Amino acid sequence: MSSDPSPAWRQRRFDLIVFDWDGTLFDSTALIVRCIQAACRDLGIAPPSDETAAYVIGLGLHDALQHAVPGLPVQRYPELGQRYRHHYFRAQHEVTLFAGVPALLQALRERQHLLAVATGKSRLGLNEALRHADLQGLFDATRTADETLSKPHPQMLMELMAELGCDAQRTLMIGDTTHDLQLAANAGTASVAVAYGAHEPARLAGHEPLHVAHSVDELQRWLLAHA
């Protein structure tokens, strides 16, 4: 029997699998919500509801704060962002990867998928999160919201595909928000949603992902069977 690995390569539906970070791999949704609300209190602003704060997760910080706290004088958003970062970096050691994520990534790596991250975090924030999660060097490429246009603009995903030499038909985007799913649609790629993060399953399903996974284990089973 031939030892040529190329037949197994061709059997894969997707060569590149791109993950969102917060709420998809990293169990940080509740912390982000609390930090947005705490930053507002620091500035004497009424904090948004849990639902409103969770909805903006996945966007770049400036866009997220504008959506979560509309009507704030434009010159105050940088100050609000500074207070958010203060609270987040002080508490980020409290959160970890979702259970099962290391095994999921290892299984995909063993099947020779290319792996990437597309996140609304800053480069500094993602690098620190990767260090904290002990995932430095695992991903083939990453993009952050301060390096390119924020989700759902397709540029982040387009840049990852270009860097790794993959076309849209062979790329899968996985995320926990409608921003991730719209990013995939705008870039012409397929998507899978996870329902254990920031957005409700019904809202995710409305964007017609290939699948909505309700746990990391379910996500892994689906990917190994269909990706």
Stockholm file with secondary structure:
# STOCKHOLM 1.0

chainA/1-227         MSSDPSPAWRQRRFDLIVFDWDGTLFDSTALIVRCIQAACRDLGIAPPSDETAAYVIGLGLHDALQHAVPGLPVQRYPELGQRYRHHYFRAQHEVTLFAGVPALLQALRERQHLLAVATGKSRLGLNEALRHADLQGLFDATRTADETLSKPHPQMLMELMAELGCDAQRTLMIGDTTHDLQLAANAGTASVAVAYGAHEPARLAGHEPLHVAHSVDELQRWLLAHA
#=GR chainA/1-227 SS CCCCSHHHHHHCSCSEEEECCBTTTBCCHHHHHHHHHHHHHHTTCCCCCHHHHHHTTTSCHHHHHHHHSTTCCGGGHHHHHHHHHHHHHHHGGGCCBCTTHHHHHHHHHHTTCEEEEECSSCHHHHHHHHHHTTCTTTSSEEECTTTSCCTTSTHHHHHHHHHHTCCGGGEEEEESSHHHHHHHHHHTCEEEEETTSSSCHHHHHTTCCSCEESSHHHHHHHHHHHC
#=GC SS_cons         CCCCSHHHHHHCSCSEEEECCBTTTBCCHHHHHHHHHHHHHHTTCCCCCHHHHHHTTTSCHHHHHHHHSTTCCGGGHHHHHHHHHHHHHHHGGGCCBCTTHHHHHHHHHHTTCEEEEECSSCHHHHHHHHHHTTCTTTSSEEECTTTSCCTTSTHHHHHHHHHHTCCGGGEEEEESSHHHHHHHHHHTCEEEEETTSSSCHHHHHTTCCSCEESSHHHHHHHHHHHC
//
